[in-house]
Amino acid sequence: MNVVLLIDQIVRQTTVLVAQLSTAAGIRAPLADLADQVFLKLAAEIEAQGVPRKVVADMFGLALRSYQRKVQRLTESATDTQRSLWQAVLDHLTERGATARQALIEHFERDDPEAVAAVLSDLLRNGLVYKTGAGRRALYGATREQEYKKLVEAENLESAAAIAWLLIHRHPGLKAADLALSLSLSVEVAERALASLLKQGRIARDGDGYRADVVTIPVGESSGWEAAVFDHYQAVVTAIGKKVMQPRSSQSDVVGGATLAFDVYDEHPYRERVYGLLAQTREQLNALWSEVRKYNQEHPVPDDQKYRVSFYFGQAVTPPEDAT
């Protein structure tokens, strides 16, 4: 199995999806720190698999010391332990205004000066920070876009609430701080999303956290599509991840998937049957899901005894001019 080739193709396709999501409905989603977040989360997942840190560094083509510095820079500032160094420097410039480079390094004296310098370079490259002057007279300041941070968060409240609903369903007992960290939101916005969900009756309090017994996004619903997309994508990736660990297939498999492609045209005798697969499958699954849910409500079982079966399906129609 050519794993490198497979990874390359998955990354390419995922990049296409991210590009489409970032411009959906005419929006222009901020992607400034996307590459750093991908690196950080990928590194964390690889280390979680039990791979030694030196080997992980080699996988990224970095020396161990360079890898450790980059992880430190992106995770937590030694000066401000509540935020990443990247966020801490940006917030400092936003709150204090234009600041000399040396003054920044002195303020973040507990952090590696090279890490602070690297953060400034990242922020400059991404357009989040501007620089005036040169040498010791150089000043750094946050760009004006940072003034709209709270407005952007407010506009994303509906989307945040939809995805929060799904995460709480997947992880009962989730708290506001956990949700904020998971969605890269401020705790204030996370709490507002939770308050909205509570008011709508979509979630309930569970000790210090929250729980949601069911998540449904009705067909035709204009809001909450983000959660539906995330739910489907997560199900696909989870199934593939589990299957990769045991790639051989058998008739008795309960984990796996299949992809079938049908070539039809306007006058094709099977065209309507093929096009109707999505609606037909959805109807059958919804009926079964309702039966299972009703039975579970009448015969409750503790969470620690439940096996979750995530069944996913989808359909895409590609016209001739877009076919490759």
N, C-alpha and C positions, 0 to 999 in steps of 0.2 A: 504494500500500500504506500503510495507516494504522499506522505503526510504533508510535506512542504507545499506541494502543488495544491492539495486540498485546502490547506490554510489560506493560500494565496487567493483561491477562487472564492472562498467564504468571505474573506476580507473585502474583496472587490464588490461582491454582491451586497454586503452589509453597508459599504460606503455608498452604494447607489440608494439604499433604503434611507440612510441618514440624510443624504442630499435631498431626497424627495420629502422627507418629514420636515426638514429645516426650511423648506419653501412652500409647505402646504398652505392652501387657502390664502396665498399672497403674503404670508408672514416671512420674516427673515430672522430666524432663530439665532441667538448669539452662540458662536462656536469657538470663541477665543481660546479657551483652555481645554478643548476637547482632546487634543493629542496627549496632553499631560495626564488627564483623567484616565484615558485608555491605558497609558503606560502604567499608571499607579494601580489600577484595578486588575490589570492583567498580571502584573508582578505579584500582587497579593494572592491572586488565585493560584498561580504556579507555586508559590511558597506554601500555600495551604495544602497542596498535593504532596508535600513532604520533600520537595526538591531543595537541596542546600542553596543558600544565598549566593555563593560563589558561582554555582552552576547557572543560576538564574541570571546573574550578571553576564556570564558568557553567552547565554542565549540572546541577550540584548546587544551583544557586541561591546560591552563595557567592562572596564576594569572594576574590581570589587569596590575600591574606594570611590570611584566615580558613580557607581550604581548606588552606593549607600548615601552619597551626598544628594543625588537626585531624589531618592525616596524621601530623605529628610526634608528637602526643600518643598516637596509636594504634600507631605503629610501634616506635620505639626511644627510650628515655630517654637523654639526653646524659650523665646522671649514672651510670646503670647500663646500659651498652651491650649487655648480654646479654639484656635484657628490654624489653618495651614500657613506656612510662611508666605506663600503666594498671596493668600487672602489678607494676611496681616499687613503686609507691605502696602497692598492696594488700599486697604481701609485707612491705614495711617496717612497716606498721601491724600485721600479723600477728605479726611477729617482735619488735617493740619495744613493743607495747601502745599504750595511749592516748597520743596525741601532739598538742601544740598546733599550730594551723594554721601559725603563723610558723616553728615548728621544722621543719615539713615543707618549707616553701618554702626555708629555709636549707639543709636537707639536700640538696634537689634544686636546688642553686644554679646548676648548669649548664643547667637547663631553664627555659623561659619560665614565669614565675610564673603567668601567665594560664592556661597549659596545665595546670599543677599544680592550680590552683583548679578548672578544668573537670573534671579527673579526679576530684577530691573530690566534685564535684556529681554526676557520673555514678555513682560508687560509692554515694553516699547515696541517689540516686534508685532504684538497683537493689537496695538493702537489704543490700549487702555491707559497708557501713561505717555506724557509728552516730555521732551527734554529741551531746555534752552541753555545756551552757552556751552562752553567746553572746559575741560580740565577741572580745576578746583572750584571754578565759578559756575559749573554746571548745576542747574536746578531741575528737579523732577517733580511733576505734578500729575494728578489724576485728570484724565480727559473729561469733558463735559458730559459724556454719555453716562457717567456714574451717577449723575444727579437724577437720572430717571430710573434708578434701580427699584425703588419702592413702587413706582408706577407699573413697571414691567411685572413685578411680583403680583401686584393686584390684578392685572389683566390675566395672569396665569392661574389665578385662584381656582377657577372652575376646573381646569385641567388637572391641577394638583389634587383637588378633592376627588376626582374620578380615579386617579391612579392610587391615591391614598386608600380609597375604598377597597380596591383590589388587594393592596399589600396587607391591609388589616385582615382581610378575609384569609389570605395565605398565611399570615403570621399572627394569630390571636394573641392579644396582650400587648401589641405594639404601642409604644408611648409617643408623645409628641416629639420628644428629642430624637428618638430613633427614626421617626418619619422624616424629620427635618434633615438628618444626616443622610438618609437613604435617597432623598429626592433633591439634595443640595439646595434646600430652602432655608430661610431664616426660621427660627422657632416660632416667631410671631405669625408668619404665613401658614406654617404647619398647624398651629392652633386654630387659626381662622378656618382652615380647610376642615379640620375635625369638628369645629362648632357647626359648620354648614351641614356636614354629614349627619351629625346628631339631630339637628333640627329637622332634617328630612326623614329621619328614622332609618337611615341606611346602616348606621352602626350603633353599638351600645357600649356602655362602659363595662370594663372587665378588670376589676381591681384598680390598679394605677394606670392601666392601659385601656385598649379598646378591642372590640371584636365585631365581626360581621358574619352572620350565618349564611348569607347568600349575596351574590353579585350578579345582576342581570342587566345587560344593555339591550333594550328592545330594538328590533329591526326598525330603521327609520329614525331613530333617536339622533338628534344633531349634537347633543352634548354627551360626553363620556366616551367618545370614540377612541380617545387616547388609551383608556384603560383596556378597551376591547383589543386594540392593536397589541398592547403590551402583553396581555393575557395570552393571545394567540402565539406571539413570538416566543414568549417564555416557555409555552408548552412545547413548541417545535424544538427549541434549543435544548430543553431538558430531556426530551425523548432521544434526540440525536446524541447528546452527551452520554446518556446511559447505554445507548446501543453501541457507541464507539468502544466502550469497555468490553463488550462481548459481541463483536461484529458478525459472527456467524448466525444465520437465521434457521429457524425450524418452524414447523406447523403449529407447535404449542406456544410460540412466543406471545407474551402479553405486553412487551415493549418493542416498538418498532414503527415502521411507517411504509407507505407505498405512494409512488407518484406515477400517474398514468396520463398520457397526452393523447388527445383525440384530434384528428385532422378532419374538419368538416367545412362545408361551404354553404352558401345561401339555400341552394336547392337540395342539399344532402338529405336523404330519407331519415337519418338518425339525428339530425341537427337539434330538434326540439328536445329529444330525450337526453342528449348530452348537455345542452344548456340548462335543462331542468334538474341536473344532479345536485346543484347547490341547495335549491329550495326543497327538493325531496329529502335529502339527507338531513337538513336542518329540522324539518318537520318530524322525522322519525326520532332524531336524537332528543328534541325538546320533549316529545311524548315520554320517552324513556326516563329522561332527567326528572320530569315531574313525578313519575311513579316512584323513582328512587327517593326523591326528596320527601314525598308524603310518607313513605314507609319509615324513613329515618326519623321523621318527626314523631311518629307513633311508637317507634322502638329506639329511643336514644341510646347511643353507644359512646363511651368516653373517648376523647380525642386521641389518647395514647394507644388506642386499639384500632384506629381507622387507617386504611390504605387509601390514598387519593389516586384515582385513575383520571388522568387528563387526556381526553380524546380531542384531537384537533383535525380539522379538515378545511379546505379552502378551494377556491376556483378562480382562475384567471383566464380571460379571453384575449388573445393577442392577434390583432388584425394583420393581414398580409404585409403591409408596408413596414410593420415593426418587427416582424419575425426575423430571427437570425439563424 
